[in-house]
Amino acid sequence: MSRIELAPEVGEDFDRILDHLVRYGVEDPASRIREIVLAIDVLEHNPLIGRPIAGEKKELVIGRRSRGYVALYRYVRGDRHGLRACTAEPAGGRIYEGVI
């Protein structure tokens, strides 16, 4: 089983997502963050399910439509940590290069 290690920027991503949801009057915005975290937790047992993108990075598509997000991560084989970092972005949002 892999261990998920979140990048420090993930907290900033969550704050930014929460601010956006509150600004647009979304009901129970904290539940959206919980949904993202639960989806990321799946990577503990299935670290290779993400779609390959640049280099060793992968992206996990979470939810759909207005509840859609993309988690960018890198799986490190043979490392006890497995997933070195992860950041969540609204679908269609920018990906933070250099986070991983």
C-alpha positions as CSV (number, residue, x, y, z in Angstrom):
1,M,0.0,0.0,0.0
2,S,1.3,3.5,-0.9
3,R,1.4,6.4,1.5
4,I,0.0,9.7,0.3
5,E,2.1,12.8,1.1
6,L,0.4,16.0,0.3
7,A,2.4,19.0,-1.0
8,P,2.1,22.2,1.2
9,E,0.3,23.9,-1.7
10,V,-2.7,21.6,-1.4
11,G,-3.9,23.6,1.6
12,E,-3.7,26.7,-0.5
13,D,-5.6,24.9,-3.3
14,F,-8.4,23.9,-0.9
15,D,-8.6,27.5,0.4
16,R,-8.9,28.8,-3.1
17,I,-11.5,26.2,-4.1
18,L,-13.5,27.0,-0.9
19,D,-13.4,30.7,-1.6
20,H,-14.7,30.1,-5.1
21,L,-17.5,27.9,-3.9
22,V,-18.6,30.3,-1.2
23,R,-18.4,33.2,-3.7
24,Y,-20.9,31.4,-6.0
25,G,-23.2,30.3,-3.2
26,V,-22.6,26.6,-3.4
27,E,-24.4,24.7,-0.6
28,D,-22.0,22.9,1.9
29,P,-18.7,23.8,0.2
30,A,-16.8,21.8,2.9
31,S,-18.4,18.6,1.5
32,R,-16.7,19.3,-1.8
33,I,-13.3,19.2,-0.1
34,R,-14.2,16.0,1.6
35,E,-15.1,14.5,-1.7
36,I,-11.7,15.5,-3.2
37,V,-9.9,14.0,-0.2
38,L,-11.9,10.7,-0.4
39,A,-11.0,10.4,-4.1
40,I,-7.3,11.1,-3.4
41,D,-7.4,8.4,-0.7
42,V,-8.2,5.9,-3.4
43,L,-4.7,6.4,-4.6
44,E,-3.4,4.7,-1.5
45,H,-4.5,1.3,-2.9
46,N,-4.5,2.2,-6.6
47,P,-1.7,4.6,-7.3
48,L,-1.5,3.8,-11.0
49,I,-5.1,4.7,-11.9
50,G,-4.4,8.3,-12.8
51,R,-4.1,9.4,-16.4
52,P,-0.4,9.9,-17.5
53,I,0.6,13.4,-18.3
54,A,4.0,15.2,-18.6
55,G,7.0,13.2,-17.3
56,E,6.2,11.0,-14.4
57,K,3.1,13.0,-13.4
58,K,-0.4,11.6,-13.4
59,E,-3.8,13.2,-13.0
60,L,-6.7,11.8,-11.2
61,V,-10.1,13.1,-12.5
62,I,-12.5,13.6,-9.6
63,G,-16.2,14.1,-10.0
64,R,-17.8,15.6,-13.1
65,R,-19.3,18.8,-14.5
66,S,-19.5,21.5,-11.8
67,R,-18.2,19.1,-9.2
68,G,-15.2,18.1,-11.3
69,Y,-11.6,18.5,-10.1
70,V,-8.2,17.2,-11.2
71,A,-5.6,16.0,-8.7
72,L,-2.0,16.1,-10.1
73,Y,0.4,13.7,-8.5
74,R,3.5,11.6,-9.0
75,Y,3.9,8.0,-7.9
76,V,7.3,7.0,-6.8
77,R,7.9,3.2,-7.1
78,G,9.9,1.6,-4.3
79,D,9.6,4.7,-2.1
80,R,7.8,4.0,1.2
81,H,5.9,7.2,0.6
82,G,4.6,6.2,-2.9
83,L,2.8,9.4,-3.7
84,R,5.1,12.3,-3.1
85,A,2.7,15.2,-3.6
86,C,-0.8,16.0,-4.8
87,T,-2.7,19.1,-5.6
88,A,-6.3,19.5,-6.5
89,E,-7.5,21.9,-9.2
90,P,-10.9,22.7,-10.5
91,A,-11.5,20.9,-13.8
92,G,-10.3,23.3,-16.5
93,G,-8.1,25.2,-14.0
94,R,-4.4,25.7,-14.1
95,I,-2.0,23.0,-13.1
96,Y,0.8,24.1,-10.8
97,E,4.1,23.1,-12.4
98,G,6.8,22.6,-9.9
99,V,4.5,21.5,-7.1
100,I,5.8,17.9,-7.5
